[in-house]
Amino acid sequence: MPQARTTNARDLAFVPGTELVFGPQAARRRQVSDTIARVSRGWGFTDIILPSFDDRRTFEGGDAHDADLYRFMDREGRWLTLRADFTLIAAKALAVELRREPRTIRASYEGRVFRFQPSGHGARVEQSQRGLEWVNAPGTTFDAATLCIAGECLSALGLHDAVLVIGHAAFIGAALGEKGRGDRALLEALDHKNPARIHELAKRRGLDATRTELLARLPGLCGGPEVIALARTIAPEPEAAAALDELEALARTLRESGASLNVLYDLGEVRQFSYYSGMMFKVYHHGVGEELGGGGRYDRLFDRYGLDVPAIGFGFDLARLTEALPRTEVHGAASVASATAGQGAQGLKSLLEARGRGEQAILAGGA
Amino acid sequence: MLRIALPTGRILKDAERFLAAAGLPPAENLSQTRKLMVPSQCGRVEYLLVKPVDSPLYVEQGVAELGVSGKDVLMELAPDILEPLDLGFARCRMVVAGRPEIRRSLDNTLSPVRVATKYPRVARLHFEKSGVPSVILKLSGSVEIGAVLGLSHYIVDIVETGTTLRENGLVVHEEVAQCSARLVVNRAAFYSHLSEIGAILDAFKSALEKAHA
């Protein structure tokens, strides 16, 4: 092998947080992605390939902060945004399809999303995701089925300890009230399950005692289906009650369908509040600190394209899923044929024959 | 067994007292041992002794399921973790301080103020919020000297009693936040060990109530 010539080390540096995966780790990543794709196909989903960037308006209204989007201008002076979210761009693509013919669509996607994060702390500015969108899919049975598909992906990967943590966007919306919904500091305090800070902010904002008490108890509304009943006692408004009815129906459907899922309810979940309108969930595994993926119902997202279409979906973070996997060997091909370049046409011929038999062919350098 | 990251340094003694009150005393005196990992007497948890600024990172990355960390450190690092309990000890204030006359001398000037601090993120966000252009100078300690000798107009730092500021001729100009020790929890661990972590939270809460009673 030729030795590397001296070069400027800076020429070899990548932008921090971009993805670079190679070797066994890449093979495992491929395996993860193939497994999810197989499960998706098993539930009748077909691939959708989506643009890597689009008009900046497509990515407005997601949970990425405006300042974290990668924007650039093309030669015609149009402002474009690198794909920051799959659901938002899939919704646009599927809206085109639905305007032609209203129907149920099962679409699965894979690719990267791009969001700025300050460097340090293992920040990642591009993330590979695989997920699916189920469009014209209203009601509890679709909610439950979506959770089952996510659960099947996890067990197919051998992640039997993974937990699906379920919340509800309309419940949290009702709990926050008109004023609270746009309050970034309050949402952050709820996201960190920090009752002391919730009390402090409620006082500063002049919220009444009932609202304050409700908000401060949200972090504790986490556990089995019994927390749904507990939530009823502290959040009696009709809007909240309707959301809790939905969750109760979901819990019942999961139980009666015999789905074996590792499920928790967290009614204080505010993270993906952006475009979700109903049931929402996140996936955690004890081996990885942050969520492996998540999803939910977004019945109002198509409004912006003049359509009234209930839909639900989820996405997995492929890097984190791979990190959570048990460290098993990725098996190579069963039989391998090899030849060296020095063997010339004869060597190549033997490899072509091996490929004809479906074997793996390895051409090496040297004599 | 759950792991709890504890910050060495000024918080440790208070933390140790608190853990004993909560029924989870360490098997050894944490302030004296040279070990970095010490189990609790009951064997339910294991304590990791780490640098104060590292405690949130251990928890965020899931090496420790729980941790104790000063609010000042949490504000600076902004880790993606849960912060369910104010433990009440190690109280202090994060403040903007400087020489008494400095505020007047800065009136009517648009040039950025220079701020020396161990907390560059906190300082930057604070001055951004106040609409004051600033240049942040990151120091590792003795930041008061910065303001005394004119390296910076202001410092952003934590104060407990204010003695250090007073003895160096500095005064508090603004309060940024009230700080104290916080219990922090890894997000995935919170859900995967819901009942065990719930039990620890309850033990800590009742220790706090006892202390207030």
Interface residues (C-beta under 8 A of the other chain):
Chain A: H121 G122 D161 V163 V165 H192 K193 N194 P195 A196 R197 P219 C222 G223 L264 D266 Y284 H285 H286 G287 V288 G289 E290 E291
Chain B: L57 V59 E60 Q61 G62 L77 P79 D80 I81 L82 E83 P84 L85 D86 V185 N186 R187 A188 A189 F190 Y191 S192 H193 L194
